């Protein structure tokens, strides 16, 4: 795909495929208004000239092919450069019949438009300077956001919060790089325009910020894809019942036979704006069943990969000392995850003595998965754990794997700059490493890009965006 600015006009359905109340068809390009003009008019088929009206206005009329009316529509007009793409853009709101939508799109193609490629509207916004590359990628994240938290981060990035931080870091480096480049021009006169101690302080400061952004990716990636919560425990502790209760649907098989769950069952739900990914695992116990033992191994793997591990147990079949031994057995498998002890089946008998018996375990949750007792308190506790363990979502958080890879390369280049400063290397070597750092920062916002990179990014978008 050639990503030079095109002079053609593109068209696509901007709303999802299928039957609905309305559909929106988007045209963008130099001939967008003229193409719409050719088929837009009043009910009596009198022409309406959209070139003669103001931008950012909406007009009622019909789309017609010769004397055949296809649909009554609303036409929204955005004259370039004051549009999403920076080009003339027309959006036609028609009835949500797939037949009507296709008839209108084919009519536009017949009059000179072509079908848009994936992400081509946003690509044009980038090429026309309406968005930088990281903001364009945030558009895709915004469309895919499935929780309040991931939505908030995507909005912050789309508005340029991340971009402005990267651009500031890059500008600071450019200012110093230009002084070092100036030194190279006067190399025979042995002068220093760039104070080395100031440069060292600047690079150290930038590296600290870059490292903080890299560290934020672990949190950002989890927010984007859902907080992984592993539900573990002995067979028949009620793990599958708890999963079904949390999800409010029968996702897992519930049986009185121990060891029924032999694989990992997974599903997602949003609690107070945070997406959680619950994973029901095989029961942890000594077993001679080969298939079940593989399931137990998978349970330990899921503990390592989770942000939160719920250890669920039948409160009537365990003593406090046994629980301590189990916790000691699980703890080596915890990576950065937090362990939550959840006592199940409190509906079976009077619990007053049991509560006293387990009083030494702080923050233990008492529930009945079957009777749905204590489930709301457990959900609130999970959200609290998430809030306590993550950075503020109003801060800049990296959620894109491409961005974090570029930041890691930037960090490596900055380390070389610091090593060079400590070893008093000449300006030409410092300039080389600073250029590398600038290059990698530039790939994030798109100051430096290639057709292959753009093709890979925008191919992930839907056709109409």
Secondary structure, DSSP 8 states (H G I E B T S, - for coil): ---S---S-EEEE-S-SS-EEEEEEEEESTTHHHHHHTTEE-TT--B--GGGS-SSEEEEEEEEETTEEEEEEEEEEE-TTSSSSSS-EEEEEEEE-HHHHHHHHHHHHHTT-EE--TTHHHHHHHHTTSS-HHHHHHHHHHHH--SHHHHHHHHHHHTTHHHHHHHHHHHHHHHHHHHHHHHHHTGGGT---S-HHHHHHHHHHHHHHHHHHHHHHHHHHHHHH-EEEEEEESTTSSHHHHHHHHHTS--S---SSTT---S-EEEEEEETTEEEEEEE----S----HHHHHHHHHHHHHHHH-SEEEEEEETTS--HHHHHHHHHHHHTT-SS-EEEEEEE-TTSS--HHHHHHTTTSTT-EE-BTTTTBTHHHHHHHHHHHHHHHS--TTS-----HHHHHHHHHHHHHHHHHHHHHHTT--HHHHHHHHHHHHHHHHHHHTSS--HHHHHHHHTTS-TT-
